[in-house]
Every structure is written in C-alpha cells, then in structure tokens.
C-alpha cells in the first residue's frame, strides 16, 4: 500500500468514526428525551413546621439540622439519641500493641 492509499484509508476511518459517534450521540439524546417524558411529575413538598427562634447553642442547630435531614430522607421518624460516640481505649491499645510488635526483631531458634 502506498502513502496516498494509507492517507485515503485514514481519512475514511476518521469520517466513519465521526458518523458513528454522531449517531450514538443522537441515540443517547433520544433516550434522554423519552425518559424525561415518561418520568413522574414531582409532587408538591409537604409542609414542615420549624422553629424560627435563634438557637443560643450551636450544638442545638446541628441537632436540628440532623433531625431535618433524617425527616427529609426517611420521613417522620423519632431520633432516640444524639451524642458523641464513646471512645473505648481497647481498640486503640490493641492497635498500638499490634503495630509495635510488628517492629520487634524476630529471634530464630538457632
């Protein structure tokens, strides 16, 4: 195959890829349009009563934001407890001991 033939083949391949990618883009756009038309219309949001009094404590604002997020995701649920997770020393001590023993030199029985 000569140089002119390889240029012609390359240009044909380039044009073919452009046509295929254009057809794929049109097909994807058609799928998007069909799915948008078949999708349900969003319902009006339900009303939620909130307190408009400013919070003196920022933690209370965080709790209120957490409760609002739970309500938004799950609906009406009751939060039983909000607080810091207890930090038991057991896990940290075990992790430190495993880490330190991994550095200990091993003695062979020779």
N, C-alpha and C positions, 0 to 999 in steps of 0.2 A: 504494500500500500504506500503510495507516495504522500508527500506532505500536503498537497491540495486535497486529497481524499480524506486524510485524517482531520483536516480543518472542517471539511464539509460534514463529516460524521459528528464531530464535536458540536458544531452549531445545531445540527438536527437533534442531538441528545439534549442540548440546552433548551431548545424550543419545546421538545416533548415534555421535559420536566416542568417547564413553565405552564404548559397547558394542563398537565395532571395536577399540579398544585393549585391552579385556579379552580379546577373542577372540585377538588377536595374542599377548598375554602367555601365555594358556593353551596356544597352539600352540607357542611357544618352550619353555615348561616341558615339554611333551610330548616335543619333540625332545631336550632335555637328558636326560630320563629314559631314552629309548630308547638314546641314545648311551652313557650310563653303563652300561646293562645289557649292551651289546654289546662294551664295552671289555675288553681282556685284563686278567686279574688280574696285579698286579705280582709278579715273581719275587723270591725271596729274594736279597738282595745277596750278592755273592761276598766272601769274606774276604780281607783285605789285611793283610799283616804290616807293622807300623810300629815305629819305634824309640821307646821311652818315655824314653830318656835326654835330659835337658835340653840344649839347644844353647847353647853359650857365645857363639856369634856369631849376631846377629840375621839376617845375610845367609843363613846356612845354613837358618834357619827359613823364610825367604822362598823359597829354592830348594826346600825340602821341600814347601812349600805349592803352589808352581808344579807340581812333579812330581806331587803328589797330584791337582791339578786336571786335568792332562793325562791321568792314568790314569783319572780319573772320567769324562772326556768321551770319550776315544779308546780307552781300554783299555790293554793292555800295549804301550807304545812306549818307545823309548830316546831320552832327551834328549841331543843331541850337544854343545851348547854353551849355557851361560847366562852372559851378561856384558853390560856396558854397550855400547850402540851407539857406534860410533866417530863422532866429530864432525869431519867434514872441513870445513875453512874455505872450501871452494869455493862451496858453496851460500849460505852467509851473505854472502860477499863479492859474489857475483853479485847477490843480492837487494838489498844495500845500493847497489850501483852503479846498478841499475835504478831504485831509489827516488830516489836523488839526481839522476839525470839527468832524472827526470820533473819536477823542480822547476827545472831550468835554463831560463833565458829563451831563447826561440827568436828567431833573427835572420832577418829576411826579406832577400831579395836586392835590395832597393830601393836 
